[in-house]
Amino acid sequence: MTEPYRSTAVFDETTLPAALRAEHSTKAGVWGMVRVLEGRLKLTWLDPEGEAILTPDTPGLLHPQQPHFVTPLGPVKMRVEFYTGPPDG
């Protein structure tokens, strides 16, 4: 199983940084996995365009350099894990 090399702190709907709510992307060669611990979060990808509602059972995959942003849907706790290759899910 692929292990993340780094994870963000756990954020909630009030501590979620503005940078994650606005368009941003991972660096070249860096995969991300948005993990919701409680509640729901909308993940919006900009290239290719798409969106998903993330829950504790449904994480969101981020490809290297893929522009995206997140939007809390009420109370939420989440973090982002970073990988050097495609995570296992």
C-alpha positions as CSV (number, residue, x, y, z in Angstrom):
1,M,0.0,0.0,0.0
2,T,1.3,3.4,-0.9
3,E,1.8,5.7,2.1
4,P,1.6,9.5,2.0
5,Y,4.9,11.3,2.5
6,R,3.0,14.3,4.1
7,S,-0.4,15.3,5.3
8,T,-2.0,18.7,6.1
9,A,-3.4,19.4,9.4
10,V,-7.1,18.5,9.9
11,F,-9.2,21.5,8.9
12,D,-12.9,22.3,9.5
13,E,-15.3,24.6,7.8
14,T,-13.9,27.6,9.8
15,T,-10.2,26.8,9.7
16,L,-10.0,25.7,6.0
17,P,-7.5,28.0,4.5
18,A,-8.6,30.5,1.8
19,A,-5.9,29.0,-0.5
20,L,-7.7,25.6,-0.6
21,R,-11.0,27.3,-1.3
22,A,-9.5,29.1,-4.4
23,E,-7.9,27.5,-7.5
24,H,-4.7,25.8,-6.8
25,S,-2.8,22.6,-7.8
26,T,-0.3,20.1,-6.5
27,K,3.3,20.3,-7.8
28,A,4.7,18.2,-10.7
29,G,5.0,14.6,-9.6
30,V,2.8,15.0,-6.5
31,W,-0.5,13.2,-6.2
32,G,-3.1,14.3,-3.6
33,M,-5.9,12.6,-1.8
34,V,-8.6,14.7,-0.1
35,R,-9.9,12.8,2.9
36,V,-13.1,13.9,4.6
37,L,-13.2,12.7,8.2
38,E,-16.6,14.1,9.1
39,G,-19.3,15.8,7.0
40,R,-19.3,16.6,3.3
41,L,-17.0,18.6,1.0
42,K,-17.4,19.5,-2.7
43,L,-14.2,19.0,-4.8
44,T,-14.2,20.9,-8.1
45,W,-11.6,20.0,-10.7
46,L,-10.9,22.6,-13.4
47,D,-8.9,20.5,-16.0
48,P,-10.6,18.3,-16.9
49,E,-13.7,19.8,-15.5
50,G,-15.7,17.9,-12.9
51,E,-16.9,17.8,-9.4
52,A,-17.6,15.3,-6.6
53,I,-19.2,15.3,-3.2
54,L,-16.6,13.9,-0.8
55,T,-17.6,12.0,2.4
56,P,-15.7,9.8,4.8
57,D,-16.4,6.9,2.4
58,T,-15.6,8.8,-0.8
59,P,-12.1,10.5,-1.0
60,G,-11.1,12.8,-3.8
61,L,-8.0,12.0,-6.0
62,L,-5.8,14.9,-7.3
63,H,-3.5,14.3,-10.2
64,P,-0.2,16.2,-10.3
65,Q,-0.6,19.8,-11.3
66,Q,-4.4,19.4,-11.7
67,P,-6.1,22.7,-10.8
68,H,-8.9,22.3,-8.3
69,F,-10.6,23.9,-5.2
70,V,-12.8,22.7,-2.4
71,T,-16.0,24.0,-0.9
72,P,-17.3,22.9,2.6
73,L,-20.9,21.7,2.6
74,G,-21.8,22.5,6.2
75,P,-19.7,21.2,9.1
76,V,-16.7,19.2,7.9
77,K,-13.4,17.9,9.0
78,M,-10.8,17.1,6.3
79,R,-7.2,16.8,5.4
80,V,-5.1,16.3,2.3
81,E,-2.5,13.6,1.9
82,F,0.4,13.9,-0.5
83,Y,2.0,11.0,-2.5
84,T,4.9,10.5,-4.9
85,G,2.8,8.2,-7.0
86,P,-0.9,7.3,-7.5
87,P,-2.3,6.5,-4.1
88,D,-4.2,3.2,-3.5
89,G,-7.4,5.0,-2.5
